[in-house]
């Protein structure tokens, strides 16, 4: 493999400073990989992919009518984050989660940030994720967002930006853990050479976070993972985490409210459930409160939750913070609740509900990335630089018809990481999703996260449903 001619070109590269010049943090890795023949690297890639298939590391694509499970594509050249960089990210993420948690507690109670004019009332009350039945809720220890996956990107200059927040049911951590397992079995030598933060203790940290939600007087609280079922795109992760934590994986039909408590049906009768790690969206968790046609949730669950007889992670209503219009106000939240300047910046954002912003967006669609406020997975998005005239006209019509539903951002030149393409290496664009756990007054940021890679040449869309893959993320421990 000719690493000496690898060229980052005009992009910020996570492993290389310049043509043939690795970053100091990546130098041991590149030197080691230089000793591998191209066919060896390809064979290792094939072995890794087969291992992931045998482990069942798959996902479903909702838009695929065939309903076929696919192996999440995995590239064996890792992404490296230095200790100094990670320390900065960790501080910024802790600050952001602290502010978002205070925001959620506020808007479902006194709404001070709205009354003080820092965020317009109409932005919150028009958000699909703002759930009026959640007003007045008091989650244990006033923690709303127990598990968060925050998407980060770097621009051409290497500056970090927050791309979006994921507070409802963020997925992807199972790929982080299984990618690392496969990498350690494929390249054990390099893990003995470089000091890399381990990631395999995440399930124990997650279980500790969930157990922390149970009333202190319970000696052995029962924790379950609530899944929508086998057809959900992240079902592998639901079953994986339940198995790793040693708790039951349940569907709504396995649970029932009896005598004022949430109970789980077992072969030995009913068993009380104390904490639910829900991987079911808000709208479906209780048909008596939200969608009456839901078959995924549990009738009466919200009443038990409101009475403090069961804990839910994440708390219902957190989806309002995932709204991409609300995202634009997170820096204001940090200043308002914490009295601090944001350590991690948002991507500059145009809000189409504002007339001036909307006019600019409509006149510059070819330069911008337009996103629907509540879509995910790379859907409902226009990348102006690679769009057709017809696609831009379609989005213009959508923006004019529903301006509140759209934001726009400049097209960032995302950082790249060397990626194995056939028998050689090429740069491919990446993002990073670290996972943050919030328990009591402590916020824990798991070292690393899911690096998603746009496997198509020139593409900026990293989502697995749009042809993306993943890489192992190495946070150095020195």
DAHUTA-V40592 format. One line per field, one symbol per residue. ss: DSSP state (h for helix, s for strand, l for the rest). psi: psi as a letter, one per 30 degrees, with the letter a starting at -180 (. if undefined). Layout:
BEGIN
ss = ???
psi = ???
END
This chain:
BEGIN
ss = llhhhlllllllsllsssllsslhhhhhhhhhhhlllhhhhhhhhhhhhhhhhhhllssllllllllllssllsssssssslhhhhhhhhhhhhhhhhhhhhhhhhhllllhhhhlllllhhhhhllllllhhhlllllhhhllllsssssssslllllsssssssllllllhhhhhhhhhhhhhhlhhhhhhllslllllhhhhhhhhhhlllllllllllssssllllllllhhhhhhhhhhhllssslhhhssssllssssssllssssllsssslllhhhllllllllllllllllhhhhhhllllsssllllhhhhhlhhhhllhhhhhhhhhllllllssllssslllhhhhhhhhhlhhhsssssllllllllssshhhllhhhhhhhhhhhhhlhhhssssslllllssssssllssssssssssssssssllssssllllssssslllllllllhhhlsssssssssll
psi = kiffgkjfbglkkffkelkgjlleffeeeeeefffklefeeeeeeeeeeeeeeefgillkjefjffgkkkkjkkkfjlkkkleeeeeeeeeeeeeeeeeeeeeeeefgcfhefeeggfkkefeeffkffjjeffkfkilkghkejekkjkkllkafggkkkkelkjfdiklffeeeeeeeeeeefeifefffekjkklffgeeeeeeeeeffflkffjeikkklkjlfaffkfgeeeeeeeeeefhlkkllefflkjkhglkkkklfgakkkkekjjkgklefffjffecjfgkgfajkfeeeeeefgfkkkklkkfffeffkfeeefgeeeeeeeefhlkkfkllkkkkjffkeeeeeeeffhefflkkkkfgllgglhkkjefglleeeeeeeeeeeeeiefgklklljkikllkkkjjcglklkkklakjlkkkjjbfkkkjkjbajjkkjfkkfkfjfkefgglallkjjjkh.
END
